[in-house]
Amino acid sequence: MATYTPRFPGSGTLIEETLIEGRAEGRAEGRAEDILRILDRRGIEVPEAVRERVTACTDLDILGTWFDRALTAASAEELFAES
């Protein structure tokens, strides 16, 4: 007996890959904005070099680590401290 697997148009194609990639980029951009907002709300000055490094990052795991550090960091540079 044949099994029917419904697939939306474009499934498994470049279109689908682009959509998935776009979602990941959007999540990374949102997380970067959150990090910078936390630092701003805490009154921590964010140098342009730090802002650029945070917004350029697309690795959600790294951004998650930086997000956690933004909650307690005394300076923006502490986001990048080696643990």
C-alpha positions as CSV (number, residue, x, y, z in Angstrom):
1,M,0.0,0.0,0.0
2,A,1.4,3.4,-1.0
3,T,1.7,6.1,1.6
4,Y,0.7,9.6,0.7
5,T,2.8,12.3,2.3
6,P,1.4,15.7,1.7
7,R,3.9,18.4,0.8
8,F,3.4,22.0,0.3
9,P,4.6,23.4,-3.0
10,G,8.3,24.0,-2.9
11,S,9.1,21.5,-0.2
12,G,12.6,20.2,-0.4
13,T,13.6,22.9,-2.9
14,L,15.7,26.0,-2.9
15,I,12.5,28.0,-2.0
16,E,12.1,26.0,1.2
17,E,15.8,26.3,2.1
18,T,15.6,30.0,1.6
19,L,12.5,30.3,3.9
20,I,14.2,28.3,6.6
21,E,17.4,30.4,6.3
22,G,15.4,33.6,6.5
23,R,13.7,32.5,9.7
24,A,17.0,31.7,11.3
25,E,18.4,35.0,10.2
26,G,15.4,36.8,11.6
27,R,15.7,35.0,15.0
28,A,19.4,36.0,15.1
29,E,18.6,39.6,14.3
30,G,16.0,39.6,17.0
31,R,18.3,38.1,19.6
32,A,21.0,40.7,18.8
33,E,18.5,43.5,19.2
34,D,17.5,42.0,22.6
35,I,21.1,41.9,23.7
36,L,21.7,45.6,22.8
37,R,18.4,46.6,24.4
38,I,19.2,44.9,27.7
39,L,22.6,46.7,27.8
40,D,20.9,50.0,26.9
41,R,18.2,49.6,29.6
42,R,20.9,48.7,32.2
43,G,22.7,52.0,31.3
44,I,25.7,50.2,29.8
45,E,27.5,52.1,27.0
46,V,27.8,50.0,23.9
47,P,30.8,50.9,21.7
48,E,30.3,50.7,18.0
49,A,32.7,47.7,17.7
50,V,30.6,45.8,20.2
51,R,27.4,46.7,18.4
52,E,28.8,45.6,15.1
53,R,30.0,42.3,16.5
54,V,26.7,41.5,18.1
55,T,24.6,42.5,15.0
56,A,26.9,40.6,12.7
57,C,26.6,37.3,14.6
58,T,24.3,34.7,13.2
59,D,25.1,31.8,15.6
60,L,22.1,31.5,17.9
61,D,24.1,29.6,20.5
62,I,26.6,32.3,20.8
63,L,23.9,35.0,20.8
64,G,22.2,33.0,23.6
65,T,25.4,33.1,25.7
66,W,25.8,36.8,25.1
67,F,22.1,37.4,26.0
68,D,22.7,35.7,29.4
69,R,25.8,37.7,30.0
70,A,24.1,40.9,29.1
71,L,21.9,40.5,32.1
72,T,24.8,40.8,34.5
73,A,27.7,42.3,32.6
74,A,29.3,45.4,34.0
75,S,30.5,46.5,30.5
76,A,29.6,45.6,27.0
77,E,33.0,44.0,26.4
78,E,32.2,41.4,29.1
79,L,29.8,39.8,26.6
80,F,32.8,38.3,24.8
81,A,34.8,37.2,27.9
82,E,36.1,33.6,27.7
83,S,34.6,31.4,30.3
